[in-house]
Amino acid sequence: PKNECRETRLIKDLLTHTAGYAPSVAFYDPASVPSDLFSQEKNKTEEIIETKLEFQRPRGGDQIPLYSDIDYMLLGLVVEHISGTSIDQYVANNIYHKLGLKHTLFNPLNTNNNYQKSNFAATELNGNTRNHTISFPNVRTHVLQGEVHDEKSFYSMNGLSGHAGLFSNLYDMSILTQIMLNDGTYEDVKFWSKNVQDLFLTPYPYDPTFGLGWRLNRNKSLSWFGLHASDDAYGHTGWTGTCTVIDPKYSMAITLLTNKRHTPCINGTFDGEKYETGKYGKIMTLVYESMLLHKDPPKKL
């Protein structure tokens, strides 16, 4: 796999996590990667991903999807190359500003934004140290609040990456999820066609829980959908404690924004992972039961 041509990889392979990249690469830690893969600077990391990073397995075809942050880091770089602008400016100008969204952005604590740390949920008690058990150059040790938690995004991509670094709130998320329920439109703004959305929600043949980017509730194997989500439901989770479920059958979207990692970390395990809010599924079940279980499905908005 390491000798395969990068040119054979397709955007679809990245979206389905079948491109063959490792789940993660600790570019930021010189003790974890060869010297030629170490980077704490975005341009260098981009060069590494595009020219040096080896594949762990063949691409696409009959491959079982294996989630990889690298896939989405590369997708973000593709957007930047095609558009000629940074990913934060691209999504702001082409999506968020058109919707009037004011709380969905990258690097919110930058001096050009009117945000304070107190505006954000904290995401880890002792920086990226896992209770002072991990160390590498420039590792953060302070409470993480208003900074992207993900190490690759913060240290190696300057907080601008396709896989991590985007902040939002429930109001903005309600609009973004409504676009999906509306098949690509919101009020008088159209972002994509229903045909495009259907393509992204088509199950991958060798694992029907994967679409293009989205996870699908097709075989009930993903517990975070809860007990009552329809077979048409789809969504995604985030490592720090976020989860979104969109269910077109019921014209309903649920967004759960927790900070389950902002809890004591013992032997590499966060206490928040034991909480029901951090497991998502029972919360989703309760929402379905409170809103829909004994009611007819509402009409689509």
Secondary structure, DSSP 8 states (H G I E B T S, - for coil): -TTS-GGG--HHHHHTT-S---S---TT-TTTS-GGG--SSHHHHHHHHHHT---SS--STT------HHHHHHHHHHHHHHHSS-HHHHHIIIIIHHHT-SS-EESTTSTTS---GGGS-EEETTTTSTTTT---TT---S-EESS---HIIIIISTT--SSS-EE--HHHHHHHHHHHHTTSEETTEE-S-HHHHHHHTS-BTTBTTB-SSSEE-SSS--GGG-SS--TT-EEEEETTTEEEEEEGGGTEEEEEE--TTSS-EETTEEGGGGSHHHH-HHHHHHHHHHHTTTS------
